[in-house]
Amino acid sequence: MAAQEPPKSEEFPISAARDESLPGNGGFCRDCLTPLPRDTPSQANRCGHCGSPRLVRHPELHRLHIAHIDCDAFYASVEKRDNPELAPLPVIVGGGTRGVVSTCCYVARIRGVRSAMPMFKALAACPDAVVIKPDMEKYVRVGRQIREMMRELTPMVEPLSIDEAFLDLSGTEKLHKAIPALTLARFAKRVEQELKLTVSVGLSYCKFLAKVASDFEKPKGFSIIGEAEAYDFLRSQPVSLFWGVGKQTQKMLARDGITDIATVQDMEESELVKRYGSIGQRMARLAHGHDARRISTDMAAKSISTETTFNSDISDAAELTRVARRLSEKVSARLKDKHLAGQTIVLKLKTADFKTRTRNRSLPDPTQLADRIFRAASNLLEKEADGTPFRLLGVGVTTLLSDETADPQDLVDTGAAQRAKAEHAMDDIRRKFGNKAVELGLTFRDKRTPPKTG
């Protein structure tokens, strides 16, 4: 169930004093960015300057400074921008028939296509869609352009992905000579004019509700949830609105009779913690609009991983092991390049019926060696490779640390040092002559059953 828009909140008294010298304090037009005159009637629904109906007004407009900015159907929008002939067509960005939808345009969404949907289902829903293979290099380049524009607004930018971020605009009023809401509207207009892309903006007093607000009225949305209205707004929402409450947690809560946030609001926090631990505590606080998380500008990666989707399901344990070795080498290369090491190895598998299995193992010390990553991953794989056909396999590492503490001498595995030395020698050869210059026998592809990837 999607979130409903927050109620109109003119009836809530706001105690904070306004600085009427700042443009936009009483509202503004999103199209021409003209501040509304102080004497504009509350029932006025069009801009007196340009006639646009896209007016931004809210009793807490002058005091809200936490924003979530989300690019609209980013990958598909970039492709349509670069190829105008695609503009009226349904566009899906994703891997071949065995892959999934990375994103799709709003024309395709109207037909029932959704992100992360298996490609065969997407094409069944929208058979005339134009399918485009992702061009991540291009998307990253455009995403960086937008990120730099964000940093011109405030240094407090917390990226969540290539196309979305939190911003804290507190203290920027004098710099931009406008309240944060108007500054954000100017930003959205600039992105549209200079990059020919659109964004949706959510504005609130905390991260949780800013992200919720950014989902309203997409594309080109600009929505606000104030502190005074938060409790009543949340009361009418489903528990799926909580971040971190996925489908399995929703099923568990539903078995206990909890499907909406109103039920959570009516429960004691101690009872929720007793039943559900840290998730219960988080729900109790978010249900009342309490989110103490601050904007974090720490850009450090939380995990490094890679995965591959097979053209044909693979059940053979030896073949899966060969794929795991190649993926381990890719993860290792990225760790070494970034001078990082990971202490938790993660194995991801997806069965033929799209059920995902995730297994992990923590190591005594952080590693960046392909050998250690692979040995942990293959041990996890050994328990899962029981003849089940898999369509996807992934390997990753989490709990990332500096490589200064990585891979101390192993006093138990006496061959570890020799394997590490050999791996570093292979790295030197690859740096000089390319990644294909040297391979382990384990990673050679069987010509009869090649592990093709999507």
N, C-alpha and C positions, 0 to 999 in steps of 0.2 A: 504494500500500500504506500503510495507516495504521500509525502508531507503536504498538508494544506497550508495555504498562505496565512501568515499571522493576521489577527484581527486588526482593524483600524483602531488606533490607540490614542486618539485625541482626548479621550476622557481621563487619561492618566496624568496626574500632576507631576511636573518635573521641577525638582528643586534647584538644580545647578543653574548658575547665572549664565546668560548668553552674552557673547561679545558681538554686539550688533554691528561692529565695524568690519567684521569679516563677511565677505560675500557668501551667500548660500545659507546663512543661518536660518532664514525663514523658508527655505526651499528654493528650487531652481528648475530650469528646463533642461532635460538631458540632451536635447537636440541643438539648441543654440547656446546653452550654458548660461543663459541670462538669469541672474537671481530674481526671485519673485519679490515684488514690492511688499513692504510690511503690511500694507492695507489690502492685500489681495484677499478676497473673500474665500473662506474655507471651502465653499462649494464650487469654486471655479475649477474647471477641468481642462482648460487649455491655456497655453502660454500666451500672454498678452502681446508678446513681441513677434513670435513666429507662428503662433497658432497650433503648435504641437500639443498633443494630449499627454506626452510623456513627461509629466511633472513629478518631481521628487519632493515629498513633504513628510515630515514625521516629527512628533513632539520632542524626540531625543536626538534629532538630527545633528545638533551642535556639539554633542558630547560623545558620540560613538566614533571609535577609531580603529577597531580591529576588523580587517577585511579578508575575505577569501576571493581570489580572482581565478576563474576557470575559463580557459579558452573553449569556444563552442565547437564540438566535433572536430578537434584540432587537425588530425591527419587528413581527414576528408576535406576540410576547409582549405588546407594548404594545396591539396591536389586540384581542387576546383579553381582556386585563385590562379594557379599556374597553367591551367588549361580551361579557359572560359567555356569551351564547348561542353564541358561536363556540368555546367551550372544547373540546368534544369533536370539532370538525370540522377537516379539513385546511385550513390557511390558507396562501395564497401572497400575498406582497406584491410587486407589480411592475407594469410597464407593460402595455398591451394586448397583443393577439395578436402584434404585431410586436416587442414588448419582451423583456426578460429578467427572470428571477427575482431580485429584490433579496435576499429572504430567505424562508424558509418555516418553519412550525412543525415539530415533531418528528413529528407524525402524518403530514404530507406527506412528510417525509424517509424515513419507513419505506416509503412507496409509491414511492420512487425519485426524488423531486424534490430538486434541489440548487441552491444559490445560483449565479447567473450562467448558469443553464441557459436556453436559448431558451424563451419562454413556450409555444409550440406543443408542444414536447417535454414540458414540465412537465404540460400539460393532457392530453396523451396518456397519461402515466404515472399521472395522478391526475385523471380527468375530473370528479369530484365536488368538487374543491377550490373553496373560496371565494377569489376573487381580489380583492384590495383595492389600490387605487391608493396609492402611498406618500404619507404626510403628513409631510414632512420637518420642518415647523415644530414639530409635536408631538414627533417623535422627538428633535429637537435640545433641546427644552425638558426632556424627561425625562432625556436624556443629561447635561445640565448639572446636574440634581439629583444624579445618581449621581456626577458628577465632584466636586461640592462635598463629598459624603460622603467621597470618597477623600482630599480635601485636609484633612479633619479628622483623618485618620490620620497623614499625613505631607505636608510641602510638596514632597517629591520625587515628583511624579506626571508621567509622560510619556505623554500621550494618543497613541494610534495611530490612532484613528478615533472616531466618535461613541459607540461602545459597548465600547471596550477600551482598556486602558492598562497601562503598567508602573508599579510602585511600588517605592521603596526605603525599607524601614522600619527601617534600621539606626539605632540611637540613640533609638528610640521606646519602649523598654521601660519606662523610668521614667514617661514621660508616660501610657502606657496601663496601666501596672502589669501587663503581660503580655508574653510573647514575641510576635514578629510573627505566628507561625502562629495563635495564639489571637485576636489582634487582627483578623486577616483573617476568621476564622470568625465573629466578632462582627459584622463589617461585612456579610458575606453574609447573616446572619440579619436584620440591620437592614433591608437592601434588600428582603428578602422580606416583612418585616412592614409596613414603611412604604410601599413603592412597589408591592407585590404583583408583583414581578419576581424572577427568579433569576439568579445569576451563577455562573460556574465559576472556580476559583482554581488557579493553578499556582505552586508555591513552590520556589525553588532558590537557587543561589549565583550564577547569572549569567542574563542576559536570554534567551539562546538556550534554555536548558533550562526556564526558567520558562514561556515561551510554549508549548513542547512539552508540558509537564505540564498546562497549562490545557485541553488538548484531550482529556484522559482523562476518562472517566466522565461526559461531558455528558449531560443538563443537571445542574446543581447539583453539579458535580464539585469535589473538593478533593484535588489530587495533588501529590506531592513527589518531587523527584529530588535526591538528595544528591551531594556531590562525590566521595565514596568509591566510589559505585556507577556514576558517570557513564560511565566507559570501557566497562565490560561491558554496560551498558544500550545505549549507542550502537552497540556492535559488531553487534547483531542488527537494526539498523534500515536502511531503504533510504535512498539518497542524496536522495530527495525530501524528507526531513526537514530538510535544510539550507535556511535562508532564503536566497532569491536564486537557488536552483537550480530553474528552471521546467522546463516540458515539453521545450523545445528543448535546454536544457543536459543534461537527463536522457538524451535521445536521443543526444547527442554522447558523453556518458560511457559509455552502454551500448555504443556502437560500439567503444569502447576497453576493453570488458570490466569497466567499473566500474558496478555496480548497487547495491552495499550499502556501508555505512560501514566495515565490517570491511576491505574492500579498500583504502579510503582510509587507514585507520589503519596498514596494513602498508606503505604507500608513503612515501618520503622527501618532506619538504616541498619540497625543491629540485626534485624531479622533477615534482611537481604544479604548481609555479609555472612551470616550463619549458614544460609542456604547455598550461596553462590560465590563466596569468597571475594576476591578482588573485583570480579565482574559485578557482583552485587553492590559493592561500595561505589563503583563508578556509576552504575545506573542510578543509585540513590541520589547522588550529587547532580548528575546531569539532568535528572528528572525535575529538579528545582532550578535549573538554569545556572548551576554552579560549575564552572570550569576554570581551574586555577592555572592551567597550562599557559606558559608565555611563548611568545614568538621566539624561535631559536634560529640563529643564523649559522649554526654549525652545519657545514656542508658535507661532513664526513659520511661516507657510505655506511649503511647499516648491514649490508650483505652484498656479496658478489656471487652471481650464479649464471649458468647457461643451460639451455635445454634444447631438445630436438624432437620434432614430431615426425614419426615414420610414415612413409607412403603406404606401407603395409604393416599390419600389426606384427610384432616380434614376441615370440614366447621362448625362444632358445636362449638359455642362460649364458652360453659362451658368447653369442652375438651381443647380448645386452651388456656383458662385461666389457667387450671391446669398445662399445659406444661410451660406457662410463669412463673408460680410460681416456678417450679423446676429450671428453667434456672436462675431466679432471685437469688435463693439460691446459685447456683454455682458461679455466678458472685460475690455475696456478700462474699462468702468464699475466693475467690481469692483476693479480695480487702483487707480483714482482714489479710490474710496471708502476703500481701505485705505492710501493714500499709499505704494503700492508701484510698482515697475517691473520688467519681466522682460527678460532679454537673450536667451533662447532661445525661439523660436516653435515650437510643436508642432502638427502636423496629424495627426489620427487618422481613418482610414477603415475601415469594415467592409464587406466584399463580401457579395453575396447568399448565398454559401455559408459565411458567418460567419468568414471569414479576415480578420484584422486587419492593417492597414498603418499604421505609425507613421513619420512623417517629421519631421525638425526642422532648424532653421536658426538659427545664432547670429548676432546683430546686433553691429555694432561698439560700440554703446552701448545701455544699457537703455532700454526704452520703456514708456509706458502709453497711447500713442495708438492708437485703433482703426485709423487710416489705416496706420500702420507695421505693426501686427500683421496686418492684412488683406493688405497688399502681400506680406509674407513668406509668409503662408499660401497666398495665391493662386498665388504662384510654385511652391510645393510641389505645390499641387493641379493645376496645369497639366500637370505630368509624369505625374500619376496618372489624370486624367480623359480616358481614351482610349477611352471607350465602355463601360467596365466598369460594370455596375449596382451601386450601393452602397445599403446599407440604413441606414448610420449615417455621420455626419460630425461631427467634433469639432475644436475649436480651443483651444489652451491656451498658457500661457507658464510657463517654469521659470527657474532662476537668478534668484530674486527679490532685489531690492535696494530701498533707500529711493528714493523718487522725487526726492530731492535731486539725483541725478546723471542724471535721465532726460531724454532728447530734447534734446541740445545742438543748436545750429544746424548744419544740413546744408549744407556748402559745395559739395557736388556736385549734389544735387537742389535746384535753386533754387526749386522750387514747394513744397517741404516746409513752409517757414515759413508760407506762405499757407494751406495745408491745415490745419496745426495751429491757426492762428488761427480758421479757420472751424469746426473741431471744437470748440474751447473755447466758441465762441459758441453752437453747438448744445447743448452741455452746459448752458449757462446757461438756455437756453430750456426744456430738458427738466426742469431742477430747478424752474422756476417753473410749468410747465404740464403736466408729465407726459412719460413716455417716448415717447408717440405724437405729441407736438406737432410734431415735425419728423423727416423721414426722407429719406435719399438716394434718388434714383431707382433706384439699383441694388438696393435692398432691397424695392422694391414687389413684391408677390406677383402673379404671373401668375394671373388668375382661372381660367384653363383648367387649369393644372397646379399647384395649390397645394402647397407643400412641407410637408405636415402632419407634425406630430411626435407621437411616442408618449410 
